């Protein structure tokens, strides 16, 4: 990572606020170091004079800022940058805002000591007029200093309104130069020898720092529902993982993630689990239910539903026709965008079979075909086309999607996998960009057998809400690629589940027995909720499950008679109770139904599973590592998204639960998760 990368990353970080004590210490150290520097300089020049009072402020300003402007302080980590820049920014603002360094200019001038002392009375008599003259000059300079300080205060007010003094010193300097007629010369008299960016460059960097165009769909956490009035819960499966990767990047950059960016189900489903597998392809997936005590609420239980998809072996995998739809707009010209994207697709190409085909379409202002459908056996041609991609222009994503679908139709494989893979950092901001129009286009192509998946890259411009909508309507997945390791996980290790579907329109419905369960709350899946009647309606779209995919859903349920029940009993439901208790299914806690279609089918099939006490374990410690770890992830996700039910459940408790359930962890994903929880705790998450 270069110093420039560190500096760009700094602009996206929120610096820690300096305490009054820290400010005082930093000011004292700066004063002492400056005095020593001035004295050494004076000694070398053979002068007995200290610096003049009016020059002191600008000199210190230059002395503090110059190394930062030359980025010498940024060669280290982002943490070192965060520690240095706020102190420097504070000193700068104090110099301009207060008009002094804690003392008046007069006091500073009077405290300057000559290097030589009169040792004889005669010398003293000679020195007295000179000292008086110096004192008068100092007083005059102090008055000039005060006048110039008033002018400097106006500059400081501009910085104060920006409310980001530590965001980027070079941008701050550029703004001062732009917003004041002569602000730098006004700070102390002497012209500082500091690097000032040209106004257009400074404004461009400032815009990049201030404008955050990331957009996330807003959805309130699922409420607690009464079984007496609403006994059925219905939702679509979700196998996306974008939220976890985005949360990880935020925490690694020293920021708590936005609450809307946290989708608990995507965090839970990010990890591979060894749930029981179906015996053969005739049974596309198998459901396993475990009931455990709730670690954050002694009065409730967790009903843990795990689904494992049939794992298609490579020899059985259908032929793939993939179209890479790549955003090469100007905003992609960052190391974590187009260069990372190119590396990710190179990894995917290496994973494909020789008979698979790849096409490449780019979009930036206008769509263009970079590579016509080409068999993977001609791998060198495909990789060369990827390597030639260059950023430039604005984004016309809708045009690119149209061109990509045209190529997918041209190389369509009947009975195979036909998929467009959209890779972008953000929004469709040029041309036809109506979300509804895009949805209709994607839905129409989905019905023709061409699916669409989304890979997101970078920060600052990512339209997560739109990308989620596109992926859901395209029978695809949405992933966020923040590192090459994540690309390896998504496109290589999990290529089968990402590319090869084994079931589509997968819906889950759970009916709770009112004789056993009083209340329930589905953890996550807020954006995947369906109406009860949608479950049996084959025209309603739902999520897909890929080869070997795992899907986990967790309910927090409140047993009948528990002191944790939140809703009062219905006054007029008394007459119904005996009938409910006499039900032939009275021993059941709930009834799980799964409806799905085969990848090339139009009629859904049904799998059912009753949930009884036979599915329960007496303590969470007796559950499998996979169950306990997924519960820890669910707890962490809920805390990040602000679910009040976990307000008293600490991050330390999450760490303990996850640490004891890591299991083998061959790729280190679970160990990484524990470290992320520690980061959240350190960032003040509690």
N, C-alpha and C positions, 0 to 999 in steps of 0.2 A: 504493500500500500504506500503511495507517495504522500508527500506533505500536502499536495493539493487535494488528495482524497480526504485526508484528515480535516483540512479546512472546510471542504464542502460538507463533510459529515457534521462538523461543528455547528453549521448553520441550522441543522435540523434538530439540535439538542437543546434541552432546557437547562440552563446552567443553575447551579445551586445558589441560593441567596446568601450573601455574606452577612455574618452577624456584626453588630457594632464593634465587638471586641476584635474580630478578625480585621475589620476595616482599620481600626486604630493601630493594630500591629503592623499591617501592611504599609500604612502611611508612615509609621515610625521607621520601618526598615528602609523604605524608599528615600526618606529624608536623610538618614544616616549614610546610606550608600552614595547618594548624590553629593553630600558634603565632602565625603572622602574623595570622591572623584574630582571634585572641583579643587580641593586642596592639593591633590597630587598634580593636577594640571597646572595649577598656579606655581607650584614649587619648580616644576620643570621649566617654566617660562621665566623663572627668576622674579616673579612678581610678589609683592606683599599684600595685594588686594584680593578680597573675595569677589564673587560675582555680584554684579549690580542687582538690586532688588527687582527692577522690572524684567530683567532677563531671566530671573530664576524660574518663573512659572512656565514659560515656554520651553526653557531648557529641560526642566524636569519632564514636561509633557513629551518632548522629543526623546529624552533618555528612556522613558518607560515604553513608549509606543514603537520606537524604531525597530527593536528586535522582533516585535510581534508583526509589524508590517512586512518585515523581511521573512516572516514565517519561520524564524529560527527556533521559536518555542514550540512549533507544531510537529517536530520530527518524531515526537513520542506518541503515546497512545491518546485516544480521545479523552481519557480520564485526566491525563496530565494537562491537556488543553483546557478542560473545564476548570481546573484548579488555578491556572495561570491567568486566563482571560478575564474572569470576573474581577480579580484583584486589580488588574491593569485598567479595566473599564471603570471601576469605582474610583481609582486614583484620578483618572482623567476627568470624570464628572465632578469630583471634589475640587479639583484645581479650577475648573471653570465656574461651577455653580456657587461655591463659597467665596471665590475671589481670593483665596489664600490657602496656605498649607497648614491651617490650624492656628496661625498667628497672622497678625497684620503685616503688611509689607514693611511698615516702619520698624516693628519689632524684629523682623528678620534682618533688616539692614543693620540695626543697632547691635544685634548679636554677632555680626560678622567680626571676627577678631583679626587684627593685623598679625603678620607672622613675626614681626620684630617688636620688642618692648624696649622703651628707653631705659637704659641702665644707669644713667647719670642724670643729675638734676638739670644740667645744661641741655642734655638731649631731650629731657622732658619739656623744657621751655620751648625748644625748637619744634617739638612734636605737637604741642598744644594747639597752635593755630591750625596746623594741618588736620588735627583730629576734629576741631570745631568745624572746619570746612567740610570734612567728610560727613559729619553729622548733619549739617545743613543740606548737603547734597542728597543724603539718604532720605531725609524728611521730604525733600522735593520729589525724589523718585517714588517714594511711597504714595504721595498724592497722585502722581501719574498712574501708578499701579492701580490705585483704587478706581480711578476714572475708567481705565481700560477694563477693569473687572466688571463694571456695570455693562459694558458692551458684550463682554464674554458671556454674561449670564443669559443673554438672549439666545446665544448659540447653545448653551446647556439646556435651555427649555426645549429646543428642537429635539435634542437627544432624549430628553425625559419623556416627551410625548411618544416617541417611538417604542418605549417600554421594552426595549431589547438591548441594553447597553453591552451585553456580552456576546451578542449573536455573531458578529463578525467585525473586527476592528477596521478592516479595509472598507467595508460598506459604510460604517459609521463615519469614517473620514470623508468618504465621498459625499455623504449627505450633508455634512457640515459645510463642505466646500460649495455645495449647490445652494444651500438654504441661507447662506449669509454672504454679504458682499465681500467682507475681508475677515472671516472668522479666525483663520489660523494666525494671521499676523496680530489679531486683536488679543490673543491669549499671551500676554506677557511682554510684548514689544518686539522681541527678536523673531525672525521667521523660522519656524521649526524645520529641521532637516528630516522630515518624515515623508514616506511614500503616500501619495494621495491618488486614488484611482480617478480617471476621467469620469465626469458625471454620468455619461451614458452607460459606462461599464458598471459603475457603482449602482445605478438605478436598476440595471438588469439583474445584478446579484441580489439587490434588496428585494426585487420582485420575486425572485426564486425563493428567498427565505420567507417572505411574508405571505405569499400565496400558497395555500395548501388546498389543492383541488381534490383531495381524496374524498370519496363519497361512499358511505356505507348505508345499507338499508336499515331503517329504524324499526325495531320490533320489541315490544315490552316482553319481559319474561313471562312464561306461562303461569297463570294463577292457580291457586288451590281450588279444585272443583269438588263439589259434593256429589257422591255417588247416587244419592236419593233423587237428585234432579238432573244429573248429567253423567250417567254411568258409562258412556262410550267415548273412547278417545281414538281419533283417526288421523294418520299422518303419512306422508310419503317418506321413503327412506332417503338418506343423504350420505353419499360417500365422498363428498368434497373434503379437501384438507386445507384450503387456502387460509382459513382463519388462524389455524395453529401456526403456520409459517409466518404470517403477518405479525401475530402476537410475539413470536420468538424474536423477530427482527426488531420490533419496538423495544423490547426488554434489553436486548443486546446493545442497543444504541442508547440506553440509559433513560428510557421513557416508559411510563405505564401506557399500555395501549388504550385507544379509545374504546369505550364500552360497546359502542355499536359494531366495532370490528371483531368482537368476541362472539363466536357462535359455538356454544358448548359442545354440540354434537360433532362438529368438525374437529374440535380438539380431541375428543375421545376417540373418534374414528381415524385419527392420524396414525395411530400406532398399530403395528401388526399384533394380532392375538391368535392363539392356538385353540380356537373354539372347535368343538367336534365337527367333523366334516361329513358331507353327504357321501353315501357309498358309491354312487355313480351319477352320470350325467342326466339320467332320467329324473333324478331328484336334484334340481338345480342348487338348492341350499337347505341347510338344516338349522332349526331354531333350538336354542338351549336357554332355559329360564332358571335363574337362581334368585332366591329371596333371602336377604340378609338384614341385620339390624342397620340402622342409619347412624353413621359415625358422628354426625352433627346434631342429631335430634333423637334422644332416647325414647320418645313416644311414637316414632314412626319406623317404617321398614323400607327397604329398597327392593323393588322388583326389577331385576337385571335381565334384559332380553338380548341375547347374542345370536347373530345370524352369520353363518359361514357359507360362502359360495363354493360351488364345485370348481376345482382347480383344473383348467384345461391344460394338458401337457402340450409342449411345443409342437409335437408331431401332429396333434389333432387341431391345432389352432387354424382357423380359416385364413384365407388369403386376405391381405390388408391393402386397401387403396387409401393412402393418406395424402392430404393436401395441407402443407404448411402455409398458413396465412400470417404473414409477418409484418408487424408495424415497423417501418423504417423512417418514421417522422423525425424531425429535428430533436424532439425531446428524448429520443432513444439513444442519443449520443452521450451515454454515461457508462462507466465500467460495469455497473450492475444491471444494465439493460441490454442493449444489442450485443455487446461482446459476450455476456453471459448467455443470452438467448442462442447465439450461434454455437456456443459450446454445448448447450443442452440438446439441441437438435442433432449435433454430431453424435452425441451419446445414443440418441434414439435410433439413428440410422444404423449404428453398429449392432443394435439389438434385433433389427428386422431380418426377415428371411429373404433369400435372393429373389424369390418370385414376387415379393411385395413390390408395390409401386409408390413412388413419392413425386409430388408436384410442389412447386413453390410459387406463391403469389405474394407480392409486396404491395403495400399501400402507403402513400404519403402525398397528398394532393390528388394524385391519380393512381389507379391500380395498375400494376404491371405484372406480367407473367415472366418469372425468372427462369423457371424450369418446367417444361412440359412433362406429362406423366412419364416417369423413368423407372425401369426395374432396378431394384436394389443391387442386383448383380453388377450393375454399372455404378458401383459405389463412388468411385473417384469423381465421376461427373456430378453426382449429387453433392458431395462434400465441397467440390470446387464452387458450385453455385452458392452454397451456404457461405463460404469464405468471402465471396465477392460482395456481400450485402453491405451497404453503406447508409448511414442516416442522412436525412435531409427532407425538408418540406413539412407541411401540416398534415393532419390526419383525416383521411376520407375512408373510414372503416367500412361504411356500408357498401361502397363501390368494390372494395376488396373482397367482401363476403360474396358479392354476386359473381365476381370472377373466379373465386375459389370453388363455389358450387358448380360453376360451369366445367371446371377441370375435373371435379369429382364425378360429375355425370359422364364426362368423356371417357374416364377410365373405370366406370362403375363395374363392380364385381358382384354378380348375382350370388347370393348365399354367403358372401364374404363381409368384411368390415369396410365400410365406406365412411370416412370421418375427416372433417375439417378440423385442424388444430390451430386455433387463433392464439397468437402470442403478441401481447401488447403491454404498454405501461399505463394505459389510461382510456381516455374518452374518444368518441367519434365526434370531433369538433368541426368538421367541414363536410358540406354536402348533406344528403338526406340522413338525418340523425335522429328521427323520431323513434323513441324506444318501442312504441307500438308497431311501427312499420317493420322494425328489425325483428320483433317477436313473430309477427305474421310470416315474414320471409323464412325465418328459421323453423317455425312450426310446419310450414308447407314442405320444406325440404326434408324435415324429419319423417314425415309421412311417406316420403318417397324412398326412405331407407338410408339417407345421408345424415349422420349425426354430427354434432359439433361440440368440441371441448375447448376450454379456455386456460391459458397459462399466463399469469400476471407477473410483471417484472417491475422493479424499482419502487420509488416512493415519490410522493408529492402530486401525482397526477392520476393515480389509480382509481377508476370508477368501479369499485367493488360491487356496488348494487347492480349496475348494468351487467357486469360480467357474470354475476350469479344468475340473473334473469336469463341471459343468453344461454348459459350452460344448461339450466334447467329446462328451457324450452327446446334445446337441441339434443336432449337425451345424452348429455355429456357430463363431464366433471369439470370442476374449477379448482385449479391448483395455483399456488403462489410460489414462484421460484426466486429465492433470495440468495442462494449459493449454488455452486456447481454440485455440492453434495446433495442438495435437495433435488436437483435435476436428476442425479443418479438414482435417488430413491423413487421419484415419481415416474420417470420415463424408462428406467432400466430394471430396477428391482421389482417394481410394481407395474411393469409394462402390460402384463396380461390383464390386470384389473382395470387399468386406465384405458386400454384400447379394445379389448375383446369382451363384449357383454355376454352374460349367460342368461340374463332375465331383464325385462324392461317393465316399466310402469309398476314397480313394486310398491305396494301399500300395506301398512300395518293398521290393524284395528284391535283394540283391547276393550273388552267389556268386563267391568268389575262387579263382583257379587255384593249387593248391598247388605247382605247378612253378615259378611265378613269384613268388608272394607267400607269405611265411612267417607274418606276423602282420598284424592290423589293429585299429583302434580307431575307432569311430564317435564323432564329436565332437558332443555334445548328443543330443537326442531320447531322453533317459533315461526320460521319462514316456510315451513313445510306442512303446516296444518291443513287438513282437508275437512270438508263437511262429512257428516256421518253417511249421507246418501252417496257421496262420491266413491265410497269404497267398492260398491258393486256396479258402478258406472264405468264401463270400459272405454268410454270416450274421454274420460278425465285422465290427463297425463300425470305421471309420477316419476320417481327416480329409477335409475338402473343399477344393477349389480354386475360387476365385472368378474372375470375369472379369478377365483381365489379370494375375492373381496370379503372383508369382515364388516359387519354393521352392528353397532351396539346402541341400544336405547335403554334408558334408566327412568323408572318411575319412583317417586317418593310417595308411599301410600300410608295412610293412617288407619290402623285397625279399628274395628267397631269397639266402642267403649274406651278408647285410649284418651288420656287427659290432654293429648295434643290436638284433639279435634277442634277445628276453628269455627265451623258452622253449626248453628243450632239445628235441632231436629225440626222437621216440618210438622206443624200442628195437625194438619189434616191427612198425614200419611199413616196414622195409627192403624187404620183398617187394612192397609196393604202389608203390614209386617208379618202377620201369621202366614200369609200366602208365600211371602219370600222365604221365610224360614222353613217352610214345608217343601221347598223346591227340591226336585231330585238331584239338582246340582249344588245343594247346600254345602257340600264339603269342598267346593272349589273357591279359590280366592279370586280368580279371574279366568277369562277365556281369550286366548290369543289367536287371531286370524291373520294370515298373510295371503295376499292376492297378487298374482304376477302374470306376465305374458312371456312367452318365449321370444327370443330376439326377432324372429321373422313371423310371429303370430299376431293375430288380432283379437283372439278370445282369451280371457284370463282364466287362470286355474287357482285353486284354493288349497291352502295348507292350514290346519288347525291344531292347536295345542292347549289343553287345559292346564291351569296352574293351581297346584294344591300345596299343602304343607310338606308333601314329599319333595318339593323343589327347594325347601328352606334349609338353611344352616343356622345353628343356634347362635353363632357369633361370627363377626366379620373375619376374624382371624382364621376361621375354619374354611373360608372360601378360597378359591384358587388364586394364584398370583395375578392372573389376568383380570379376574373380577375385582380384586382389591386395587390393582393399579388403575383400572378404568374408573373406579369410584374416586380415586385420588385426583385424576385428571378432571372429572366432572366437578369435584369440589373446587378445584383451582379455577376452572372456567367460570363457575358461578360467582366466585369472589371477585374475579376481574370484571364481570359484568354487573356487579353491584346487587346481587340477589340478597335481600335482607335476611333470609332464612339462615345464611351462613355468616352473619355478622360476628358471631361469637366463636366461630371455628377458625382457629389461627392458621397462618401459613406454616408454622412449625408442625402443626398436626398434619397438614397436607404432606410436608416433607417426610415425616415419620412414616405415614401410611405408604407413600410411594417408594421410599427407600427399602422398606421391608418386603416390597412386592415386585422389585425389579426383575427377579428371575435371571435367566441366562443373558438377555440383552446383548445379542451378538453385534449389533450395529451401534450400540451406545445411545439409542434414542431415549431410553428411559432415564439413563444417567443425566443426559442433557436436560430432560424435563425437570429433574430435581434441582439442577442448577438454576433453571429459569425461575422456579418458585423462590429460591434464595435471592435471586435478583429482585423479584417483586417485593419481597420482604425488605430488602435493603433500600429500595426506592421509596419506602414509606407506605407500602401497600396496606399495612395493618392499620 
